[in-house]
Amino acid sequence: MAEGFFYGNETMKAIATQKGMITVFPEASTRIVARGSARRLSRLVDHIGGTPMVHLDAIGRGLPPNVCLAAKAEHLNPGGSVKDRAALRMISEGLDSGALSDGRILIDATSGNTGIAYAMLGAALGIPVVLAIPGSASDERKRIVEAFGAEVVITDAMELTDGAQRYVVDRVRENPDAYFYPDQYNNPANWQAHFDGTGAEIIEQTEGSVTHFVAALGTTGTFTGVARRLNSDRDRVVCVAVQPDSPLHAMEGVKHLETAIVPGIFDASLVDETIVIKSEEAFAMTRRLAAEEGLYVGVSSGANVLAALRIAERLDSGTVVTVLCDTGSRYSREPFWTQST
């Protein structure tokens, strides 16, 4: 493996800026200058994206020497998740287009992570934020959103994010002029953030050696954007989707697409294979990531790494990359941390 295979945050930002890979940074900063909040948001923008990639040496112990298992550390974004990228892009485009004009309230449905990113950026910009969150979301996520000053509406836990989406659609329909509805499940800015950012960074950080990409499906923005970028820039990369084994699961932010509202941005043609993960399996891998790799991340990260490991175990050579979606602090009170494997 080449020296300098993995880069840290500051190096990656410099590379991305020089090569024009992350164009949202200057666009966002320019627009925000006009709103008089450049100093505060520029600090946030500077640290969204450009996350490090880490070798999973302990989890990948026993793999053939020519097989690399690695993960994009998206939990190190300032809002604590991969969703910072999409939220920044959607807000920036809303500002640029005028759809997010002064006085409008940003409203969206979320399982928590995009909501936290919206609330964080809304606090920095002085944009009021209303979020519909299913009752199944962790208490930590709800508290973080409220700490940023966003209004939280709790929807039916059994309906998951589908119910939250229906609530938002009804509320916007009643008073359309009051709201900016980014609609993360159907907004192309969601996947474009990962096409321009996450996917380009993976290519750079692996020096183009990535052969497989693995990601769970939620809004599907990460999977769709990264898969499109990987396969537009180089030879075919195998792109693997991760789903729970049933609609009744405990992986927040992950959809069981067969029984859920399929996001409009999802491109099924990009899926080469789907790996199904049980919640208990994701819990066990999440505990392993903390105990063996020092990575305190959430359950969807555990599902991603387990699926990526299953792919890596089939290979004689290759580089398998997945995503650590969010920080484990959002699940700190969940009982799975102390369950035996």
Secondary structure, DSSP 8 states (H G I E B T S, - for coil): --TT-S--HHHHHHHHHHTT--THHHHHHHHHHHTT-HHHHHHHHHTSS---EEE-TTTTTTS-TTEEEEEE-GGGSTTSBTHHHHHHHHHHHHHHHTSS-TT-EEEEE-SSHHHHHHHHHHHHHT--EEEEEETTS-HHHHHHHHHTT-EEEEE-GGGHHHHHHHHHHHHHHH-GGGEE---TTT-HHHHHHIIIIIHHHHHHHTTT---EEEEE-SSSHHHHHHHHHHHHHSS--EEEEEEESSSS---TT---GGGS---TT--GGG-SEEEEE-HHHHHHHHHHHHHHH---B-HHHHHHHHHHHHHHTT-SSEEEEEE--BBGGGGTT-GGGGS--
